[in-house]
Amino acid sequence: MNENKREDYTLEEIVNSGKAELFETFNRNYVEWLNEKVEKWPEVAENYAKNVPPSLLIELARKDIPEISESGNYNRLKGMLDQACAAAKHLVYRYDVGIGIAKKGLWLAYIFNLFGLKTVNYLMIRTGDGRVAVALDRATEKDFAGKRVLLLDNDCVTGKSIKAAAEHLKAAGAKPVDALFMYSNTELKPEYYEEVKGKFKHNPKLLGERDGMIVLDATCEAAPHVRRIMSLENDYLPRPELLQILGKKLGVDYEPH
């Protein structure tokens, strides 16, 4: 099991590392980016009225849409912003479109946007035992036909969100479809693990427990639906010098300590 603990920087660590202004500016711009999507949602929703039941769109507008602009300050996760920048720097020219899957997938998509990759961002609406992929941005099948697509998400549990997105993209002609997760495994509360363990189609690896959470590698649930699976946690080392590049994109003078 990957023994790296998932911790937040303390305020003291942020200040002492000189990242305070960078983090504050990043988060402010990120929230503005999300809020723009919330404001434009009524226009985008018209594209789905023929395919998604109006009741689901109403539920989405009332619950999920406002929540995305109140997402956590994920750049405070230790090493994640550094690793996300490393992944963006390496992958941005290898794909034509990135697909951010809420909520942390949107955070990744924003970073990839800053490094030059076009992204279309999605929420997954639960429909019984499945998912419906609904874009937060205007997109048509032409945007994906023949395009190299990278799915951006937090991790994988049952794989239903990845399956819904991948099937939608493949039907539109995307090829290939790959996935980048923040984490190579997922941490679940024991009661939630008991709830979902009967929904697995394959054979996830139960890796043990960490801080009272069940640690599970369920990437096999995503594997049938995408060509390649990567994670920040396993495939990208922090590169603090890339935060300097990120700072310039945000108009912040940052010097790595």
KERO-846343 format. One record per residue (C-alpha): x, y, z. Coordinates in steps of 0.5 Angstrom, whole numbers, plus 2048, in hexadecimal, padded with zeros to 3 digits. Example, Ala and Ser with C-alpha at 12.3 -4.5 7.8 and 13.67 -1.06 7.14 Angstrom:
2
8197F7810
81B7FE80E
# end
This chain:
257
800800800
8028077FF
80480A805
804811804
7FF814808
7FA819805
7FB81F809
7FA827808
7FF82C809
7FF83080F
7FE83780F
805838812
80883380C
804837807
80783E80A
80E83B80B
80F838804
80D83F801
80783C7FD
801840801
8008457FB
8008407F6
7FB83B7F9
7F78417FB
7F78447F4
7F683D7F1
7F083B7F5
7ED8427F4
7EE8417EC
7EB83A7ED
7E583C7F0
7E38417EB
7E483C7E6
7DF8387E9
7DA83D7EA
7DB83F7E3
7D88387E1
7D38387E7
7D083F7E3
7D083C7DC
7CD8367DE
7C68377DC
7C88397D5
7CC8327D5
7C682E7D8
7C28307D2
7C782B7CE
7C58257D2
7BD8267D3
7BC8217CD
7C081C7D0
7C081D7D8
7B981D7DC
7B88247DE
7B78217E5
7BE81F7E5
7C08267E2
7BC8297E8
7C08257ED
7C68277EA
7C582E7EA
7C382E7F1
7C882A7F4
7CE8287F0
7CF82E7ED
7D08337F3
7D482E7F6
7DA82E7F1
7DB8357F3
7DC8347FA
7E182E7F9
7E782D7FD
7ED8317FD
7F182B7FA
7F782E7F8
7F982E800
7F98267FF
801825800
8048247FA
7FE8247F6
7FF82B7F2
8068297F1
8058227EE
7FF8257EA
80382A7E7
8088257E5
8038207E2
8008267DE
8078287DB
8088217D9
80181F7D6
7FE8267D3
8018257CC
7FF81D7CC
7F881E7CC
7F38237C9
7ED8237CE
7ED8227D6
7E78207D9
7E68237E0
7E181F7E4
7DF8227EB
7E18247F0
7E98237F0
7E98217E8
7E78297E7
7ED82B7EC
7F18277E7
7EE8297E1
7EF8317E3
7F682F7E4
7F782C7DD
7F38327DA
7F88367DD
7FE8327DA
7FA8327D3
7F582C7D2
7EE82E7D0
7E982A7D5
7E28297D6
7E08287DD
7DA8237DF
7D68217E5
7D381A7E5
7CC8197E7
7CA8137EA
7C480F7E7
7C28097EB
7C88057EA
7CC8097E5
7CE8107E3
7CD8157DE
7D28197DC
7D08217DB
7D58267D9
7D682C7DC
7D982F7D6
7D68307CF
7D882A7CB
7D68267C5
7D881F7C2
7DD8237BD
7E18257C3
7E381E7C5
7E381A7BE
7EA8187BD
7ED81B7C3
7F18197C8
7EE8197CE
7F08197D6
7EB8187DB
7ED81C7E2
7EA8197E8
7EC8187F0
7EC8117F0
7E880B7EE
7E38077F2
7DE8037EE
7E08067E8
7D98087E6
7DB8107E5
7E180E7E0
7DC8097DC
7D780E7DB
7DC8137D9
7E080E7D4
7DA80B7D1
7D78127CF
7DE8147CD
7DF80E7C9
7D880F7C6
7DA8167C3
7E18137C0
7E68147C5
7EC8107C5
7F080E7C9
7ED8107D0
7F18107D5
7F18117DD
7F58157E2
7F38157E9
7F58197EF
7F68127F3
7F880B7F1
7F38097F7
7ED80B7FA
7EC80C802
7E580A804
7E180A80A
7E080380D
7D880480C
7D9806805
7DD801803
7D87FC806
7D37FF802
7D77FF7FB
7DB7F97FB
7D57F57F8
7D57FA7F2
7DC7F87F0
7DC7F57E9
7E47F27E9
7E87F17EF
7EB7F77F3
7F17F67F7
7EF7F77FF
7F67FB801
7F47FB808
7F380180D
7F580880E
7F380D813
7EC809814
7EB80980D
7EB803808
7F0803803
7EE8007FC
7F18007F5
7EB8007F1
7EF8027EA
7ED7FB7E7
7E67FE7E7
7E88047E2
7ED8007DE
7E87FC7D9
7E58037D7
7EC8077D6
7F28067D2
7F78087D8
7F680A7DF
7FB80F7E2
7FB8127E9
7FF8187EC
8008147F2
80480E7EF
8078127E8
8098197EA
80E81B7EE
80D8227F1
8118287ED
81182E7F1
8148327EB
80D8317E8
80A8357ED
80E83B7EB
80B83A7E4
8048397E7
8058407EA
8078437E4
8018417E1
7FD8447E7
80184A7E7
8048487EE
80C8497EF
80E8427F2
8158407F4
8158387F6
8188387FD
# end
